[in-house]
Amino acid sequence: MNADQGIELARQAIMLLVFLSLPVLVTGLIVALVVSMLQAVTQVQDPTLSLVPRILAMLLALALTVSWMLSKLVEFGREMFTFSLP
């Protein structure tokens, strides 16, 4: 394996990491925006009011997408172990 192949494998791993984290992070962002707007309208500025719904929504998103994430990780792992050297 030369440097270019190593860099390409690292790039693929980083892109997979970003791709797998997107559903959970986007869910957290959307819930945070909705709760922030709700707090601005009601003028209730309790920190736990924004934290608890975000954590619950992110856990739910993780529970719904964990099988998909694992299948992508297994597929990537198989590609890494079956990587043929020239």
C-alpha positions, 0 to 999 in steps of 0.5 A, spaced: 500 500 500 502 506 498 501 513 501 495 515 496 491 508 497 492 510 505 490 517 504 484 514 500 482 509 505 482 514 510 478 519 506 473 514 505 473 512 513 472 520 514 466 520 509 463 514 512 463 517 519 460 524 517 455 520 513 453 515 519 452 521 524 448 525 519 441 523 521 442 523 529 446 530 528 440 533 523 435 530 528 438 534 534 439 540 530 431 540 528 429 539 535 434 544 538 431 549 533 424 548 535 425 548 542 429 555 541 423 558 538 418 555 543 422 558 548 423 565 545 415 565 544 414 563 551 420 566 554 421 560 558 429 560 559 430 553 562 436 550 560 433 543 561 427 544 557 432 545 551 437 539 553 432 533 555 428 533 548 434 534 544 437 528 547 431 524 547 430 525 539 437 524 538 436 517 542 430 515 538 434 517 531 439 513 533 435 507 535 431 508 528 438 508 524 442 503 528 441 497 523 442 501 517 449 504 520 451 497 522 450 495 515 454 500 512 460 499 517 460 492 516 460 493 508 466 498 509 469 493 514 469 487 509 471 492 503 477 494 508 479 486 509 478 484 502 482 490 500 487 487 495 494 489 494 497 491 487 
